[in-house]
Amino acid sequence: MFLALSRGVGVKTQSSQAAEYLFNVINFLAQDFHRKWTFGFFFQSFVANGTVVLFMPILFNLSYLNASMQFDLGQLFTSIQAAINICAIPIKFITMQLYMKNLHRINKMLNILDSRCKHPEEFNKLRHCAITGNRIYVGAIIVYFSYSISTCMGFMLTGQAAYNIYIPGINWRNSLLEFVIQGLIEFASMNLICLHQTVYDSYSGIYLYIIRIHIQILNERVRRLGSNLKNDEKQSYEELIQSILDHKLILRLVTAISPMISLTIFVQFAITAAMLATTMINISFFSNVVGRIASIFYIILVFAQSSLCCYQATCLVSDADELPVSIFHCQWVQQGYRFRKMIIYFMVNTQKPIIFTAGKLFPVNMASVLSIIKFSFSVYTLIKTVGIKE
């Protein structure tokens, strides 16, 4: 797909293609409950989703009750930092199901915006959007699976279970066979968990990036208003009206994606500080070399979970702020009274900022990510001062 899109040959590019890999994984996990239900789909969904959403949070918590005294401290903190993240998955899963229809509606609206593109530069932007959106998802998979592979393989090479997950009937300390079974189950389970997390944590960044591209296209289109000398006053006015309708459609996209982002990012903000503090304590005091390497990958993963969405949201606000400037720089001086009157209306409406919030409490931007990082270091410093190692 990347090669075909980069060449621009034989491929009709749509901006919704930027989420193609994302929806491939959603279909693999059988998470789109708006499709027709069959026994195969039900079984696939139960295995792929029930394991992660229902059983894994329970098994992680049972492991602390069943074998709390057998945990190595480094192993304990490695397990806790993963368990915090896993316990948030059911909320993210439910949020995705509640708003899955919104994603389908957004894809239909994107097709309408794509049909408005006429210039080669606009087609190039759509093609670049499709390539970059899928690269974002591939990048998320690489980050998540790097953590999963490094943690599970690293601990297995040292003769320990990575997370010591409670599995009925298996005690990995009894024999080599049970140790191998424990390791394979943990490895498969963690990879499935990471696949879930890539969906919940990357969809927002991908769709915000798509919206950014359409705002950039609208910016360029607005700057060209009135510059085509072949158009009469009526045609220029119709182009202006169409640009206003495109802007309204983009705002509808923002309205459709906002509730999903609000819930998932709020949950992510709530657990990020705890995960970072726990990981830094583990690195500083308890983990061995293998544990430190795994924890470093985990810190990268935690940053990726919230930073992708917050970065795209920050850039989207910046792109939207340029729209009134683009309107002012169009060729409105040579146009008639009706055009100039409508351009004022357009400029006033585009000055309303696009703001995403997490749970209607915290702004979704890079400043919030930095605030959480500062809070995590404060918690870590406090615990270090108390002397947890002793």
Summary of the structure (lengths in Angstrom):
residues: 390
radius of gyration: 24.7
end to end distance: 55.1
largest distance: 86.2
contacts: 1285
relative contact order: 0.12
helix: 79%
strand: 1%
